[in-house]
Amino acid sequence: MEFSELALSRRSVRQYEPGVAIGDDELRAIFAEVVLSPSSFNLQHWRFVVVRDAARKQALRKLAFGQAQVEHCAAAILVCGQLDAHEDAARIYAGDEPASRDKYVPMIGAVYAGQPALQREEAIRSGALAAMSLMYAARNRGWDSGPMIGFDAAKVGALLELPANVVPVILVVVGRAAAGATPPRGYRRPLDEVVHLESAQGASLAG
């Protein structure tokens, strides 16, 4: 699809056809595009846990306040962020020119080391960017999706065995929308309310 079509056709779907499967090849194609998302210093903080097993989705549903889409979707994907991604800088920049590597690897360490709040912010930011890419990539291949923050992050992390250096960012359910379940486009604030030129008090961008 053209991007305009993707943006116009994507919806946050809450009701899915049960029993629909999404295979490994399809996931590879989707995630091959997702990992092209931007991240600070190219640290690629994102990590993903794909849940397709029926019993595990049922368990996950209980930790998501009983929301049925978690169980009925083809895959419930926990988008996560690695807090200490900066420690991988040397490996990430290993193939760069020496001048670039010698500049950025020490810089990255200086920026993030001993800064837990910043580490978390970057993990969340990168994970959120990847989550949006995931929804568009899925839509491009004909899948419906929906982002969710309504879940017990600590218990979900325990269920999915997240290591201590990885935090949940958002849950994205992917599948085929049930008949009649694709909602109409909800209200969108007009451009002249949300876009201002040169400063927050500047002229608005009229739609």
Salt bridges, closest charged atoms under 4 A:
ASP24 OD1 - ARG52 NH2 2.64
ASP25 OD1 - ARG28 NH1 2.65
GLU26 OE1 - ARG141 NH2 3.01
GLU71 OE1 - ARG61 NH1 2.73
ASP88 OD2 - ARG91 NH2 3.98
GLU121 OE1 - ARG125 NH2 3.68
GLU122 OE1 - ARG125 NE 3.09
ASP144 OD1 - ARG139 NH1 3.48
GLU193 OE2 - ARG189 NH1 2.41
